[in-house]
Amino acid sequence: MTKCFAVPIIALAVALLCAPRLAAQSGAAQTKTTQDHARPLWNSVPPLKSAYSTWKSKPAPKRDLSGIWDAAEADGGRQVSGNLGHLALYPAGKEMKENRGRRPDEYGGGTLGGHEDETGIANPLPYTPEGLAALKLNKPSGPGVRQVPIEETNDPLAVCDPAGFPYMEMYELRTIELVQTPKQVIYLNQYYGGRRVIWTDGRDLPKDPDPRFYGYSVGHWVDDYTFVVETTGINERTWLDHAGRPHSDQLRVEERFHRVDGDNMQLTVTIYDPKMYSEPWVALNKFPLHRMPDDFDIPEQLCSPVDVAAYNKAVNGATVSGPEKK
């Protein structure tokens, strides 16, 4: 029996902890209909992806990102197997063909993991030797080719450390809020309470910064609808994504927010880290974000060590089982 969770334990714990409160506050008297979508006024729930195609959008305002933006789950915002550009999964059918006659639990295949590195995944990353060595030190809980039993993971999120950046965008990208002031864009992420300040007053990035979980960010407009952000000084304790991709103190992240129209925006995230990767690579490519109404109430989803400990105790020993050996 293979002792691996197919669902990240913290995400499941947060979902379970939040569910009773969400249900209690979403009665019929507490709903509002906007763009043909009925939602609770408190702890609002975004519409399904299919609903967005029916919305009629106005042209985008110039040089304006402000608003509440949803990353639809159907678009892949959860990213449990690594960032969307480089999922830590094998191409469909590859393992069955190469391991014909063997059970998945015998060769550590599929989402049961067990592999030391990511050789053979559909879109491999350009690791340097140092980057590959760093990758092997990280033990993700999957699902993915390298996942380990949940009790063996060293994912910082498993002990309620801050998600940090860009982990906050490359795993569990849900509903975010962007607040624009004359000198800043303030970025609020509901998952783990991530908060960033992106300075727009023309300052340079610091040369030798004390590391921060969310780094140091500056942004500027390259045209009326495209806002580019550069972030450095990110704490090396953080991961890049849920597949345990590493980074060094040389990490630089570029975000491009492109406003398509009044209700739609695209986010592209590019990773630059010459110590860990031999060339830059794209983690998110024109990922769609959908603008929510201004009275959309974002639920609180924080990691509580006390609640996580209680959850771990309650589910101790729960497994996803492979075929029993005969």
Summary of the structure (lengths in Angstrom):
residues: 326
radius of gyration: 20.6
end to end distance: 11.4
largest distance: 68.0
contacts: 988
relative contact order: 0.20
helix: 22%
strand: 25%
